[in-house]
């Protein structure tokens, strides 16, 4: 009986660690996943009309503050990694949206001068 209980503990412990690791990975990359289709759509259509750069700004500031807070009071490393990845994601999205909007404005101005 005790041997069966021991083998059950040996099985449950790795499953628990695996579940914890999967949850941490999902927490880290879960915030970035919704931006992948938006990035691809904006890049494909060269139109950033439906995307708010103010949301990017708010998320960028919030994640920078979370990283700064980490230096004063440590919290779980997956949350810190999530913030760093979100900062990178927001910077990439802002770069794309800015480039698309500048190109769109230049095209509009050229059309206005030729008429």
ZARORO-961947 format. One record per atom (N, C-alpha, C, O): atom name; z, y, x; residue number from 1. Coordinates in Angstrom, 2 decimals, m for minus. Atoms other than C-alpha are relative to their C-alpha. Layout:
<recs>
+------+---------+---------+---------+-----+
: atom :      pz :      py :      px :   n :
+------+---------+---------+---------+-----+
:   CA :       Z :       Y :       X : NUM :
...
+------+---------+---------+---------+-----+
</recs>
This chain:
<recs>
+------+---------+---------+---------+-----+
: atom :      pz :      py :      px :   n :
+------+---------+---------+---------+-----+
:    N :    0.00 :   m1.19 :    0.83 :   1 :
:   CA :    0.00 :    0.00 :    0.00 :   1 :
:    C :    0.00 :    1.26 :    0.88 :   1 :
:    O :   m0.72 :    2.22 :    0.62 :   1 :
:    N :   m0.10 :   m1.17 :   m0.87 :   2 :
:   CA :    0.94 :    2.38 :    2.78 :   2 :
:    C :   m1.28 :    0.22 :    0.79 :   2 :
:    O :   m1.65 :    1.35 :    1.09 :   2 :
:    N :    1.26 :   m0.11 :   m0.72 :   3 :
:   CA :   m2.29 :    1.62 :    4.63 :   3 :
:    C :   m1.06 :    0.65 :   m0.89 :   3 :
:    O :   m1.86 :    1.45 :   m0.40 :   3 :
:    N :    0.94 :   m0.61 :    0.94 :   4 :
:   CA :   m4.31 :    2.55 :    1.53 :   4 :
:    C :    0.27 :    1.49 :   m0.17 :   4 :
:    O :   m0.67 :    2.28 :   m0.26 :   4 :
:    N :   m0.38 :   m1.40 :    0.11 :   5 :
:   CA :   m2.40 :    5.83 :    1.22 :   5 :
:    C :   m0.40 :    0.76 :    1.26 :   5 :
:    O :   m0.83 :    1.91 :    1.19 :   5 :
:    N :    0.38 :   m0.62 :   m1.27 :   6 :
:   CA :   m3.02 :    6.56 :    4.90 :   6 :
:    C :   m1.50 :    0.23 :    0.07 :   6 :
:    O :   m1.95 :    1.29 :    0.52 :   6 :
:    N :    1.46 :   m0.17 :   m0.02 :   7 :
:   CA :   m6.76 :    5.99 :    4.56 :   7 :
:    C :   m0.45 :    1.05 :   m1.01 :   7 :
:    O :   m1.45 :    1.74 :   m0.78 :   7 :
:    N :    0.32 :   m1.04 :    0.98 :   8 :
:   CA :   m6.81 :    8.21 :    1.46 :   8 :
:    C :    0.26 :    1.38 :    0.59 :   8 :
:    O :   m0.54 :    2.30 :    0.39 :   8 :
:    N :   m0.31 :   m1.29 :   m0.65 :   9 :
:   CA :   m5.14 :   11.03 :    3.43 :   9 :
:    C :   m1.06 :    0.34 :    1.05 :   9 :
:    O :   m1.43 :    1.50 :    1.21 :   9 :
:    N :    1.03 :   m0.24 :   m1.00 :  10 :
:   CA :   m7.70 :   10.58 :    6.20 :  10 :
:    C :   m1.30 :    0.43 :   m0.64 :  10 :
:    O :   m2.07 :    1.17 :   m0.02 :  10 :
:    N :    1.22 :   m0.40 :    0.70 :  11 :
:   CA :  m10.48 :   10.98 :    3.64 :  11 :
:    C :    0.14 :    1.38 :   m0.62 :  11 :
:    O :   m0.79 :    2.19 :   m0.58 :  11 :
:    N :   m0.22 :   m1.26 :    0.73 :  12 :
:   CA :   m8.96 :   13.90 :    1.71 :  12 :
:    C :    0.05 :    1.17 :    0.96 :  12 :
:    O :   m0.45 :    2.25 :    0.63 :  12 :
:    N :   m0.11 :   m1.10 :   m0.96 :  13 :
:   CA :   m8.21 :   16.00 :    4.80 :  13 :
:    C :   m1.36 :    0.53 :    0.44 :  13 :
:    O :   m1.56 :    1.74 :    0.40 :  13 :
:    N :    1.33 :   m0.54 :   m0.36 :  14 :
:   CA :  m11.84 :   16.22 :    6.02 :  14 :
:    C :   m0.74 :    0.60 :   m1.19 :  14 :
:    O :   m1.47 :    1.58 :   m1.02 :  14 :
:    N :    0.67 :   m0.56 :    1.17 :  15 :
:   CA :  m13.08 :   16.82 :    2.48 :  15 :
:    C :    0.56 :    1.39 :   m0.31 :  15 :
:    O :   m0.19 :    2.29 :   m0.67 :  15 :
:    N :   m0.62 :   m1.31 :    0.22 :  16 :
:   CA :  m10.60 :   19.68 :    2.10 :  16 :
:    C :   m0.47 :    1.03 :    1.01 :  16 :
:    O :   m0.73 :    2.18 :    0.67 :  16 :
:    N :    0.49 :   m0.92 :   m1.04 :  17 :
:   CA :  m11.69 :   21.20 :    5.41 :  17 :
:    C :   m1.46 :    0.36 :   m0.25 :  17 :
:    O :   m1.88 :    1.51 :   m0.05 :  17 :
:    N :    1.40 :   m0.25 :    0.31 :  18 :
:   CA :  m15.33 :   20.83 :    4.43 :  18 :
:    C :   m0.14 :    0.98 :   m1.17 :  18 :
:    O :   m0.96 :    1.89 :   m1.13 :  18 :
:    N :    0.03 :   m0.90 :    1.16 :  19 :
:   CA :  m14.70 :   22.52 :    1.08 :  19 :
:    C :    0.41 :    1.41 :    0.40 :  19 :
:    O :   m0.18 :    2.39 :   m0.06 :  19 :
:    N :   m0.45 :   m1.30 :   m0.48 :  20 :
:   CA :  m12.83 :   25.34 :    2.82 :  20 :
:    C :   m1.10 :    0.68 :    0.82 :  20 :
:    O :   m1.32 :    1.89 :    0.69 :  20 :
:    N :    1.06 :   m0.56 :   m0.83 :  21 :
:   CA :  m15.67 :   25.81 :    5.31 :  21 :
:    C :   m1.18 :    0.46 :   m0.87 :  21 :
:    O :   m1.75 :    1.52 :   m0.64 :  21 :
:    N :    1.10 :   m0.36 :    0.91 :  22 :
:   CA :  m18.31 :   25.83 :    2.54 :  22 :
:    C :    0.36 :    1.26 :   m0.78 :  22 :
:    O :   m0.49 :    2.14 :   m0.97 :  22 :
:    N :   m0.43 :   m1.19 :    0.72 :  23 :
:   CA :  m16.28 :   28.39 :    0.59 :  23 :
:    C :   m0.06 :    1.24 :    0.89 :  23 :
:    O :   m0.45 :    2.32 :    0.44 :  23 :
:    N :    0.04 :   m1.13 :   m0.92 :  24 :
:   CA :  m15.99 :   30.62 :    3.67 :  24 :
:    C :   m1.44 :    0.45 :    0.25 :  24 :
:    O :   m1.73 :    1.65 :    0.28 :  24 :
:    N :    1.42 :   m0.34 :   m0.22 :  25 :
:   CA :  m19.76 :   30.46 :    4.32 :  25 :
:    C :   m0.58 :    0.67 :   m1.24 :  25 :
:    O :   m1.33 :    1.63 :   m1.13 :  25 :
:    N :    0.48 :   m0.61 :    1.24 :  26 :
:   CA :  m20.47 :   31.23 :    0.66 :  26 :
:    C :    0.56 :    1.41 :   m0.16 :  26 :
:    O :   m0.14 :    2.30 :   m0.66 :  26 :
:    N :   m0.60 :   m1.33 :    0.10 :  27 :
:   CA :  m18.08 :   34.18 :    0.82 :  27 :
:    C :   m0.68 :    0.97 :    0.95 :  27 :
:    O :   m0.91 :    2.13 :    0.61 :  27 :
:    N :    0.61 :   m0.86 :   m1.00 :  28 :
:   CA :  m19.70 :   35.55 :    3.96 :  28 :
:    C :   m1.42 :    0.41 :   m0.42 :  28 :
:    O :   m1.77 :    1.58 :   m0.35 :  28 :
:    N :    1.41 :   m0.29 :    0.29 :  29 :
:   CA :  m23.33 :   35.28 :    2.83 :  29 :
:    C :   m0.30 :    0.25 :   m1.47 :  29 :
:    O :   m1.42 :    0.63 :   m1.81 :  29 :
:    N :    0.22 :   m0.19 :    1.43 :  30 :
:   CA :  m22.88 :   35.53 :   m0.94 :  30 :
:    C :   m0.34 :    1.43 :   m0.38 :  30 :
:    O :   m1.10 :    1.65 :   m1.33 :  30 :
:    N :    0.29 :   m1.40 :    0.31 :  31 :
:   CA :  m22.98 :   39.33 :   m0.91 :  31 :
:    C :   m1.38 :    0.44 :    0.43 :  31 :
:    O :   m1.91 :    1.43 :   m0.09 :  31 :
:    N :    1.30 :   m0.37 :   m0.53 :  32 :
:   CA :  m26.26 :   39.42 :    0.98 :  32 :
:    C :   m1.15 :   m0.60 :   m0.81 :  32 :
:    O :   m2.23 :   m0.02 :   m0.89 :  32 :
:    N :    1.06 :    0.74 :    0.69 :  33 :
:   CA :  m28.23 :   36.94 :   m1.11 :  33 :
:    C :   m0.74 :    0.82 :   m1.06 :  33 :
:    O :   m1.97 :    0.72 :   m1.13 :  33 :
:    N :    0.76 :   m0.78 :    1.01 :  34 :
:   CA :  m29.06 :   39.36 :   m4.00 :  34 :
:    C :   m0.96 :    1.02 :    0.60 :  34 :
:    O :   m1.91 :    1.44 :   m0.07 :  34 :
:    N :    0.86 :   m1.01 :   m0.60 :  35 :
:   CA :  m30.66 :   41.79 :   m1.57 :  35 :
:    C :   m1.29 :   m0.58 :    0.60 :  35 :
:    O :   m2.22 :    0.16 :    0.89 :  35 :
:    N :    1.20 :    0.62 :   m0.58 :  36 :
:   CA :  m33.19 :   39.29 :   m0.20 :  36 :
:    C :   m1.21 :    0.17 :   m0.91 :  36 :
:    O :   m2.26 :    0.60 :   m0.42 :  36 :
:    N :    1.17 :   m0.22 :    0.86 :  37 :
:   CA :  m35.49 :   39.36 :   m3.28 :  37 :
:    C :   m0.36 :    1.49 :   m0.13 :  37 :
:    O :   m1.54 :    1.84 :   m0.23 :  37 :
:    N :    0.29 :   m1.43 :    0.09 :  38 :
:   CA :  m35.12 :   43.14 :   m3.51 :  38 :
:    C :   m0.74 :    0.48 :    1.25 :  38 :
:    O :   m1.69 :    1.25 :    1.14 :  38 :
:    N :    0.66 :   m0.38 :   m1.25 :  39 :
:   CA :  m36.08 :   43.56 :    0.15 :  39 :
:    C :   m1.46 :   m0.46 :   m0.02 :  39 :
:    O :   m2.36 :    0.31 :    0.31 :  39 :
:    N :    1.36 :    0.54 :    0.02 :  40 :
:   CA :  m39.11 :   41.31 :   m0.27 :  40 :
:    C :   m0.88 :    0.74 :   m1.01 :  40 :
:    O :   m2.05 :    1.00 :   m0.74 :  40 :
:    N :    0.77 :   m0.70 :    1.02 :  41 :
:   CA :  m40.20 :   43.09 :   m3.46 :  41 :
:    C :   m0.36 :    1.42 :    0.45 :  41 :
:    O :   m1.49 :    1.86 :    0.27 :  41 :
:    N :    0.27 :   m1.36 :   m0.48 :  42 :
:   CA :  m39.87 :   46.57 :   m1.95 :  42 :
:    C :   m1.02 :   m0.04 :    1.13 :  42 :
:    O :   m1.92 :    0.81 :    1.17 :  42 :
:    N :    0.95 :    0.11 :   m1.11 :  43 :
:   CA :  m41.73 :   45.47 :    1.18 :  43 :
:    C :   m1.40 :   m0.36 :   m0.49 :  43 :
:    O :   m2.40 :    0.14 :    0.02 :  43 :
:    N :    1.30 :    0.44 :    0.52 :  44 :
:   CA :  m44.50 :   43.78 :   m0.83 :  44 :
:    C :   m0.69 :    1.12 :   m0.79 :  44 :
:    O :   m1.88 :    1.35 :   m0.62 :  44 :
:    N :    0.60 :   m1.03 :    0.86 :  45 :
:   CA :  m45.05 :   46.61 :   m3.35 :  45 :
:    C :   m0.04 :    1.38 :    0.64 :  45 :
:    O :   m0.75 :    2.27 :    0.16 :  45 :
:    N :   m0.14 :   m1.31 :   m0.64 :  46 :
:   CA :  m44.17 :   49.49 :   m1.00 :  46 :
:    C :    0.45 :    1.05 :   m1.02 :  46 :
:    O :   m0.01 :    2.19 :   m1.02 :  46 :
:    N :   m0.54 :   m0.87 :    1.03 :  47 :
:   CA :  m42.25 :   50.99 :   m3.93 :  47 :
:    C :    1.50 :   m0.25 :   m0.10 :  47 :
:    O :    1.92 :   m1.36 :   m0.42 :  47 :
:    N :   m1.45 :    0.13 :    0.04 :  48 :
:   CA :  m38.50 :   51.64 :   m3.79 :  48 :
:    C :    0.60 :    0.77 :   m1.17 :  48 :
:    O :    1.75 :    1.18 :   m1.11 :  48 :
:    N :   m0.44 :   m0.81 :    1.14 :  49 :
:   CA :  m38.23 :   53.42 :   m7.15 :  49 :
:    C :    1.24 :   m0.55 :   m0.69 :  49 :
:    O :    2.13 :    0.23 :   m1.04 :  49 :
:    N :   m1.11 :    0.56 :    0.75 :  50 :
:   CA :  m35.78 :   51.03 :   m8.81 :  50 :
:    C :    1.25 :   m0.26 :    0.82 :  50 :
:    O :    2.25 :   m0.74 :    0.28 :  50 :
:    N :   m1.13 :    0.31 :   m0.88 :  51 :
:   CA :  m33.44 :   50.76 :   m5.83 :  51 :
:    C :    0.75 :    1.29 :    0.32 :  51 :
:    O :    0.16 :    2.27 :    0.77 :  51 :
:    N :   m0.82 :   m1.19 :   m0.24 :  52 :
:   CA :  m30.57 :   53.24 :   m5.51 :  52 :
:    C :    0.57 :    0.00 :    1.41 :  52 :
:    O :    1.29 :   m0.92 :    1.80 :  52 :
:    N :   m0.55 :   m0.11 :   m1.35 :  53 :
:   CA :  m29.78 :   54.36 :   m2.00 :  53 :
:    C :    1.47 :    0.42 :   m0.05 :  53 :
:    O :    2.19 :    0.27 :    0.93 :  53 :
:    N :   m1.41 :   m0.38 :    0.13 :  54 :
:   CA :  m26.47 :   55.70 :   m3.32 :  54 :
:    C :    0.90 :   m1.23 :   m0.07 :  54 :
:    O :    2.03 :   m1.21 :    0.41 :  54 :
:    N :   m0.75 :    1.26 :    0.01 :  55 :
:   CA :  m25.32 :   52.13 :   m3.99 :  55 :
:    C :    0.14 :   m0.50 :    1.43 :  55 :
:    O :    1.20 :   m0.98 :    1.82 :  55 :
:    N :   m0.06 :    0.39 :   m1.42 :  56 :
:   CA :  m26.19 :   51.33 :   m0.37 :  56 :
:    C :    1.03 :    0.84 :    0.74 :  56 :
:    O :    1.80 :    0.32 :    1.55 :  56 :
:    N :   m0.95 :   m0.89 :   m0.66 :  57 :
:   CA :  m24.19 :   54.35 :    0.74 :  57 :
:    C :    1.44 :   m0.39 :   m0.33 :  57 :
:    O :    2.28 :   m0.47 :    0.57 :  57 :
:    N :   m1.35 :    0.38 :    0.41 :  58 :
:   CA :  m21.12 :   53.33 :   m1.26 :  58 :
:    C :    0.41 :   m1.32 :    0.64 :  58 :
:    O :    1.53 :   m1.44 :    1.15 :  58 :
:    N :   m0.33 :    1.29 :   m0.62 :  59 :
:   CA :  m21.27 :   49.73 :   m0.02 :  59 :
:    C :    0.15 :    0.13 :    1.51 :  59 :
:    O :    1.00 :   m0.54 :    2.10 :  59 :
:    N :   m0.10 :   m0.22 :   m1.44 :  60 :
:   CA :  m21.81 :   50.91 :    3.54 :  60 :
:    C :    1.36 :    0.62 :    0.35 :  60 :
:    O :    2.03 :    0.16 :    1.28 :  60 :
:    N :   m1.30 :   m0.65 :   m0.26 :  61 :
:   CA :  m18.76 :   53.20 :    3.42 :  61 :
:    C :    1.15 :   m0.97 :   m0.27 :  61 :
:    O :    2.10 :   m1.04 :    0.51 :  61 :
:    N :   m1.07 :    0.95 :    0.34 :  62 :
:   CA :  m16.62 :   50.53 :    1.71 :  62 :
:    C :    0.16 :   m1.08 :    1.08 :  62 :
:    O :    1.28 :   m1.43 :    1.45 :  62 :
:    N :   m0.09 :    1.05 :   m1.02 :  63 :
:   CA :  m17.48 :   47.89 :    4.30 :  63 :
:    C :    0.43 :    0.55 :    1.36 :  63 :
:    O :    1.11 :   m0.14 :    2.12 :  63 :
:    N :   m0.48 :   m0.63 :   m1.24 :  64 :
:   CA :  m16.97 :   50.28 :    7.22 :  64 :
:    C :    1.51 :    0.21 :   m0.07 :  64 :
:    O :    2.23 :   m0.02 :    0.90 :  64 :
:    N :   m1.44 :   m0.18 :    0.17 :  65 :
:   CA :  m13.54 :   51.12 :    5.82 :  65 :
:    C :    0.75 :   m1.33 :    0.10 :  65 :
:    O :    1.85 :   m1.39 :    0.64 :  65 :
:    N :   m0.65 :    1.31 :   m0.08 :  66 :
:   CA :  m12.74 :   47.42 :    5.47 :  66 :
:    C :    0.09 :   m0.46 :    1.46 :  66 :
:    O :    1.11 :   m1.03 :    1.86 :  66 :
:    N :   m0.05 :    0.36 :   m1.42 :  67 :
:   CA :  m13.64 :   46.84 :    9.14 :  67 :
:    C :    1.06 :    0.82 :    0.72 :  67 :
:    O :    1.81 :    0.29 :    1.54 :  67 :
:    N :   m1.02 :   m0.85 :   m0.62 :  68 :
:   CA :  m11.50 :   49.80 :   10.18 :  68 :
:    C :    1.41 :   m0.44 :   m0.41 :  68 :
:    O :    2.33 :   m0.40 :    0.40 :  68 :
:    N :   m1.28 :    0.48 :    0.48 :  69 :
:   CA :   m8.64 :   48.48 :    8.04 :  69 :
:    C :    0.42 :   m1.27 :    0.75 :  69 :
:    O :    1.61 :   m1.50 :    0.98 :  69 :
:    N :   m0.28 :    1.26 :   m0.71 :  70 :
:   CA :   m8.91 :   45.13 :    9.86 :  70 :
:    C :    0.70 :    0.27 :    1.33 :  70 :
:    O :    1.55 :   m0.53 :    1.75 :  70 :
:    N :   m0.65 :   m0.30 :   m1.28 :  71 :
:   CA :   m7.90 :   46.79 :   13.13 :  71 :
:    C :    1.48 :    0.32 :   m0.17 :  71 :
:    O :    2.28 :    0.08 :    0.74 :  71 :
:    N :   m1.41 :   m0.31 :    0.25 :  72 :
:   CA :   m4.64 :   47.96 :   11.56 :  72 :
:    C :    0.77 :   m1.17 :   m0.56 :  72 :
:    O :    1.94 :   m1.37 :   m0.22 :  72 :
:    N :   m0.68 :    1.13 :    0.63 :  73 :
:   CA :   m3.83 :   44.89 :    9.52 :  73 :
:    C :   m1.00 :   m1.14 :   m0.15 :  73 :
:    O :   m1.89 :   m1.09 :   m0.99 :  73 :
:    N :    0.95 :    1.11 :   m0.03 :  74 :
:   CA :   m5.61 :   41.63 :   10.22 :  74 :
:    C :   m0.04 :   m0.74 :   m1.33 :  74 :
:    O :    0.99 :   m0.93 :   m1.98 :  74 :
:    N :    0.19 :    0.88 :    1.15 :  75 :
:   CA :   m7.02 :   39.60 :    7.35 :  75 :
:    C :   m0.96 :   m1.10 :    0.41 :  75 :
:    O :   m1.34 :   m1.18 :    1.57 :  75 :
:    N :    0.78 :    1.20 :   m0.31 :  76 :
:   CA :   m9.14 :   36.48 :    7.15 :  76 :
:    C :   m1.33 :    0.36 :    0.69 :  76 :
:    O :   m2.02 :    1.29 :    0.27 :  76 :
:    N :    1.25 :   m0.26 :   m0.72 :  77 :
:   CA :  m12.07 :   36.37 :    9.61 :  77 :
:    C :   m1.26 :   m0.09 :   m0.87 :  77 :
:    O :   m2.20 :    0.68 :   m0.63 :  77 :
:    N :    1.21 :   m0.02 :    0.83 :  78 :
:   CA :  m14.63 :   35.41 :    6.91 :  78 :
:    C :   m0.22 :    1.32 :   m0.73 :  78 :
:    O :   m1.36 :    1.74 :   m0.94 :  78 :
:    N :    0.15 :   m1.29 :    0.67 :  79 :
:   CA :  m13.91 :   38.69 :    5.12 :  79 :
:    C :   m0.49 :    1.07 :    0.98 :  79 :
:    O :   m1.29 :    1.94 :    0.61 :  79 :
:    N :    0.48 :   m0.93 :   m1.02 :  80 :
:   CA :  m14.41 :   40.62 :    8.35 :  80 :
:    C :   m1.48 :   m0.24 :    0.28 :  80 :
:    O :   m2.27 :    0.70 :    0.37 :  80 :
:    N :    1.40 :    0.35 :   m0.24 :  81 :
:   CA :  m17.66 :   38.77 :    9.01 :  81 :
:    C :   m0.88 :    0.41 :   m1.18 :  81 :
:    O :   m2.01 :    0.86 :   m0.98 :  81 :
:    N :    0.74 :   m0.43 :    1.19 :  82 :
:   CA :  m18.76 :   39.46 :    5.43 :  82 :
:    C :   m0.28 :    1.50 :    0.06 :  82 :
:    O :   m1.39 :    1.95 :   m0.25 :  82 :
:    N :    0.19 :   m1.45 :   m0.10 :  83 :
:   CA :  m18.23 :   43.19 :    5.99 :  83 :
:    C :   m1.03 :    0.37 :    1.05 :  83 :
:    O :   m1.86 :    1.25 :    0.82 :  83 :
:    N :    0.96 :   m0.29 :   m1.07 :  84 :
:   CA :  m20.18 :   43.18 :    9.25 :  84 :
:    C :   m1.41 :   m0.34 :   m0.46 :  84 :
:    O :   m2.34 :    0.43 :   m0.22 :  84 :
:    N :    1.33 :    0.39 :    0.48 :  85 :
:   CA :  m23.08 :   41.31 :    7.65 :  85 :
:    C :   m0.47 :    0.95 :   m1.10 :  85 :
:    O :   m1.66 :    1.27 :   m1.16 :  85 :
:    N :    0.39 :   m0.96 :    1.05 :  86 :
:   CA :  m23.04 :   43.66 :    4.63 :  86 :
:    C :   m0.39 :    1.35 :    0.60 :  86 :
:    O :   m1.32 :    1.99 :    0.11 :  86 :
:    N :    0.37 :   m1.25 :   m0.66 :  87 :
:   CA :  m23.13 :   46.69 :    6.94 :  87 :
:    C :   m1.40 :   m0.11 :    0.56 :  87 :
:    O :   m2.21 :    0.80 :    0.40 :  87 :
:    N :    1.34 :    0.21 :   m0.54 :  88 :
:   CA :  m26.17 :   45.27 :    8.70 :  88 :
:    C :   m1.03 :   m0.05 :   m1.12 :  88 :
:    O :   m2.10 :    0.54 :   m1.00 :  88 :
:    N :    0.92 :    0.10 :    1.14 :  89 :
:   CA :  m27.80 :   44.43 :    5.36 :  89 :
:    C :   m0.27 :    1.37 :   m0.61 :  89 :
:    O :   m1.42 :    1.69 :   m0.91 :  89 :
:    N :    0.18 :   m1.32 :    0.60 :  90 :
:   CA :  m27.22 :   47.92 :    3.96 :  90 :
:    C :   m0.81 :    0.91 :    0.92 :  90 :
:    O :   m1.62 :    1.71 :    0.44 :  90 :
:    N :    0.80 :   m0.80 :   m0.92 :  91 :
:   CA :  m28.63 :   49.53 :    7.10 :  91 :
:    C :   m1.47 :   m0.41 :   m0.03 :  91 :
:    O :   m2.35 :    0.45 :    0.03 :  91 :
:    N :    1.39 :    0.48 :    0.10 :  92 :
:   CA :  m31.74 :   47.34 :    6.88 :  92 :
:    C :   m0.64 :    0.47 :   m1.29 :  92 :
:    O :   m1.79 :    0.90 :   m1.30 :  92 :
:    N :    0.54 :   m0.44 :    1.29 :  93 :
:   CA :  m32.17 :   48.17 :    3.18 :  93 :
:    C :   m0.26 :    1.51 :    0.00 :  93 :
:    O :   m1.29 :    1.97 :   m0.51 :  93 :
:    N :    0.21 :   m1.45 :   m0.07 :  94 :
:   CA :  m31.72 :   51.90 :    3.83 :  94 :
:    C :   m1.20 :    0.35 :    0.87 :  94 :
:    O :   m1.96 :    1.26 :    0.54 :  94 :
:    N :    1.16 :   m0.25 :   m0.86 :  95 :
:   CA :  m34.25 :   51.79 :    6.66 :  95 :
:    C :   m1.29 :   m0.29 :   m0.74 :  95 :
:    O :   m2.23 :    0.51 :   m0.69 :  95 :
:    N :    1.21 :    0.34 :    0.76 :  96 :
:   CA :  m36.80 :   50.03 :    4.46 :  96 :
:    C :   m0.28 :    1.02 :   m1.10 :  96 :
:    O :   m1.41 :    1.49 :   m1.23 :  96 :
:    N :    0.21 :   m0.95 :    1.10 :  97 :
:   CA :  m36.27 :   52.34 :    1.48 :  97 :
:    C :   m0.40 :    1.38 :    0.51 :  97 :
:    O :   m1.26 :    2.03 :   m0.09 :  97 :
:    N :    0.36 :   m1.30 :   m0.58 :  98 :
:   CA :  m36.43 :   55.45 :    3.65 :  98 :
:    C :   m1.44 :   m0.01 :    0.49 :  98 :
:    O :   m2.18 :    0.94 :    0.25 :  98 :
:    N :    1.38 :    0.09 :   m0.51 :  99 :
:   CA :  m39.64 :   54.29 :    5.33 :  99 :
:    C :   m1.00 :   m0.03 :   m1.14 :  99 :
:    O :   m2.05 :    0.61 :   m1.07 :  99 :
:    N :    0.92 :    0.09 :    1.15 : 100 :
:   CA :  m41.25 :   53.43 :    2.00 : 100 :
:    C :   m0.10 :    1.34 :   m0.72 : 100 :
:    O :   m1.19 :    1.76 :   m1.10 : 100 :
:    N :    0.03 :   m1.29 :    0.70 : 101 :
:   CA :  m40.26 :   56.73 :    0.40 : 101 :
:    C :   m0.69 :    1.08 :    0.83 : 101 :
:    O :   m1.41 :    1.91 :    0.27 : 101 :
:    N :    0.68 :   m0.97 :   m0.86 : 102 :
:   CA :  m41.44 :   58.78 :    3.40 : 102 :
:    C :   m1.50 :   m0.24 :   m0.04 : 102 :
:    O :   m2.28 :    0.70 :   m0.15 : 102 :
:    N :    1.43 :    0.32 :    0.06 : 103 :
:   CA :  m44.78 :   56.96 :    3.40 : 103 :
:    C :   m0.59 :    0.39 :   m1.34 : 103 :
:    O :   m1.73 :    0.86 :   m1.41 : 103 :
:    N :    0.46 :   m0.35 :    1.34 : 104 :
:   CA :  m45.08 :   57.51 :   m0.35 : 104 :
:    C :   m0.15 :    1.52 :   m0.14 : 104 :
:    O :   m1.12 :    2.00 :   m0.72 : 104 :
:    N :    0.08 :   m1.46 :    0.06 : 105 :
:   CA :  m44.35 :   61.23 :   m0.01 : 105 :
:    C :   m1.17 :    0.53 :    0.83 : 105 :
:    O :   m1.84 :    1.47 :    0.41 : 105 :
:    N :    1.12 :   m0.44 :   m0.82 : 106 :
:   CA :  m46.87 :   61.61 :    2.81 : 106 :
:    C :   m1.33 :   m0.26 :   m0.70 : 106 :
:    O :   m2.24 :    0.57 :   m0.64 : 106 :
:    N :    1.22 :    0.31 :    0.74 : 107 :
:   CA :  m49.54 :   59.91 :    0.70 : 107 :
:    C :   m0.20 :    0.99 :   m1.13 : 107 :
:    O :   m1.32 :    1.44 :   m1.37 : 107 :
:    N :    0.07 :   m0.95 :    1.11 : 108 :
:   CA :  m48.75 :   62.19 :   m2.24 : 108 :
:    C :   m0.39 :    1.37 :    0.51 : 108 :
:    O :   m1.20 :    2.05 :   m0.13 : 108 :
:    N :    0.33 :   m1.33 :   m0.55 : 109 :
:   CA :  m48.92 :   65.32 :   m0.07 : 109 :
:    C :   m1.46 :    0.06 :    0.48 : 109 :
:    O :   m2.12 :    1.08 :    0.31 : 109 :
:    N :    1.40 :    0.02 :   m0.44 : 110 :
:   CA :  m52.26 :   64.29 :    1.43 : 110 :
:    C :   m0.94 :    0.14 :   m1.19 : 110 :
:    O :   m1.95 :    0.84 :   m1.12 : 110 :
:    N :    0.83 :   m0.09 :    1.20 : 111 :
:   CA :  m53.70 :   63.86 :   m2.03 : 111 :
:    C :    0.02 :    1.42 :   m0.57 : 111 :
:    O :   m0.99 :    1.91 :   m1.08 : 111 :
:    N :   m0.10 :   m1.35 :    0.53 : 112 :
:   CA :  m52.42 :   67.30 :   m3.04 : 112 :
:    C :   m0.83 :    0.99 :    0.82 : 112 :
:    O :   m1.39 :    1.93 :    0.26 : 112 :
:    N :    0.73 :   m0.92 :   m0.84 : 113 :
:   CA :  m54.06 :   69.01 :   m0.06 : 113 :
:    C :   m1.53 :   m0.21 :   m0.08 : 113 :
:    O :   m2.29 :    0.72 :    0.20 : 113 :
:    N :    1.44 :    0.24 :    0.03 : 114 :
:   CA :  m57.47 :   67.39 :   m0.53 : 114 :
:    C :   m0.65 :    0.53 :   m1.26 : 114 :
:    O :   m1.87 :    0.71 :   m1.27 : 114 :
:    N :    0.55 :   m0.42 :    1.30 : 115 :
:   CA :  m57.92 :   68.59 :   m4.12 : 115 :
:    C :   m0.33 :    1.41 :   m0.04 : 115 :
:    O :   m0.80 :    1.90 :   m1.06 : 115 :
+------+---------+---------+---------+-----+
</recs>
